[in-house]
Amino acid sequence: MIVPVVPIWEVVARTVVVYVAVFVLLRLAGKRELGQMSVLDLVVILVIANAVQNAMNGGDNSLTDGLVAAATLVAMNIVVTRFARRIPFFSRLVVEHPTLLLVDGKVIEAHLDRESVSVDEIEMAAREHGIDDLAEVSAAILEADGSISIIPRHGGHISRHARHVPQFRQRP
């Protein structure tokens, strides 16, 4: 139970490979998908975690290998975050950046298509902040966390629309 069957270095190497592979897969999903996680998306994440468990520990279920894999995941996250802060090229690869979706009431179709955002979602974000016409919006920005920020044309303040999962909304 405590003595590992698989060498520690192999658990570390396997965990690093799995971390990178899962990161790439989730990065390909896009920021809008991650910011708007549905129940099905959560199930996929949990199943992925279960599916890659044996890939990380080589089938060894010892306490030591579990702790080594967990420590490696935390270390990888720290390393990636620090590199992203210091190296601009690396940052562009791993960190999501805001995307302009609408300027002066006109949608940018190419950005909507790339980010899988519909005009209806922008309209909903605007309505949640008291703006009923996109012509009254100076800019709509898809933030790195998947929310849509709305900047009104006249006065007002910058506001963000966080995604609401219908199953978890509070009822009045």
C-alpha positions, 0 to 999 in steps of 0.5 A: 500500500505504501511501497510503490511498484512503479519507479517514482521517476516514471510516475513523475514523467507519466504525470507530466505527459498526462498534464500536458495532453489534458491541457492541450485538449482543454485548450482546444475546447476554447475559453467559452466552453470552459467558462460555460461548463455544463453538467455534461462538461463536468462529467467529461472532466471527471471521466477524463480524470479517471481515464488518465489516472492509470496513465499517470501511475502505471497501474500502481495504486500505492499511496506513495504513487498517488501522492507523487502524482498529485505533487507533480500536478501541483508542481506542473501548474506552478511551473506553467503559471510562472513561465506564462508570467515571464515569457510572452511567447509561452503566455500566448500558448497557455493563457487565454486573452480577451477577445473583442466580439463587438465594436460600436454596435457591430459584431465581429463575425470572425471572432464570434465564429472562432470563439463559438459565441452567438449574437444571442449570447451578446444580446443576453449579456447586454440585456442583463445590464439594461441595454436592449439594443446592441447599437447602444454597446460600445464594445463586448469582450469575451473575457478569459474566464468565458464571461462577456463584458459589456461597455455601454456607448453612453455613460454607465459602467463596464459590466460583466455577464457571468454564465449561469448554469440553469440547474444552479440558478437561484429561483425568485 
